[in-house]
Each structure stands twice: as C-alpha cells, then as structure tokens.
Amino acid sequence: MARRETTGLVLAAGGARGAYQAGVLAELLPVLAVDGATPEVITGTSVGALTGVLLAATAHETPQHQAETLLGHWSTTSRSDVL
C-alpha cells in the first residue's frame, strides 16, 4: 500500500507569537493549498492552541478567508485578552 503524506502544523506558545503566527499563516496557507498540502493535523500549546482552534474552526473555508479570520482576531486581541 502506498504511503500518503500528511501536512501538519505545530504552533508554539508565547503570547505575542499568536500575532506573528497569524501573519506567517496568512502567507503560508494559500501556498500550501496550491501545492495540495492543506494542514490535516494541527497542534499547539497556549497561544498556539488558540491559533490552532481558529484554523480548525475555519478549515472548511478558503485559505484567504482563514487568513482574514486569523489576522482579524489577532489585530483586535490585547495582551489582557490572552493572559
């Protein structure tokens, strides 16, 4: 039986990294989709888990919509919202 490749994301903890992750993913998700490598497994810790939940909740949407959701969330989130 042929092995099937799976794309996964591991999202780190670290408060402000959530906004950084959103920016990186906004650029990365459309590229992965073109290559047929949409993430099937998402794992994260702390702020990475929050970003992962947003990705999982919008998995049925286009990569562009996912990016807008992530960027919209993190552009309106303050430190006190996360801590």
Residue pairs with C-beta under 8 A, 6 or more apart in sequence:
5 37
6 40
6 41
7 32
7 37
7 38
7 39
7 40
7 41
8 39
8 40
8 41
8 42
8 43
9 25
9 39
9 41
9 42
9 43
9 44
9 52
9 55
10 43
10 44
10 48
11 21
11 42
11 43
11 44
11 45
11 47
11 48
11 49
11 51
11 52
12 21
12 44
12 45
12 47
12 48
13 44
13 45
13 46
13 47
13 48
14 46
14 47
14 48
15 46
15 47
15 79
15 82
15 83
16 79
17 47
17 48
18 47
18 48
18 50
18 51
18 74
18 77
18 82
19 74
19 75
19 77
21 47
21 48
21 51
21 70
22 51
22 67
22 70
22 71
22 73
22 74
23 71
25 51
25 55
25 66
25 67
25 70
26 67
26 70
26 71
27 67
29 38
29 63
29 66
29 67
30 63
30 64
30 67
32 38
32 39
32 63
33 62
33 63
38 63
39 55
42 52
42 55
42 56
43 52
44 50
44 51
44 52
47 82
50 82
51 70
54 66
54 69
54 70
54 73
55 66
55 70
58 65
58 66
58 69
59 66
61 69
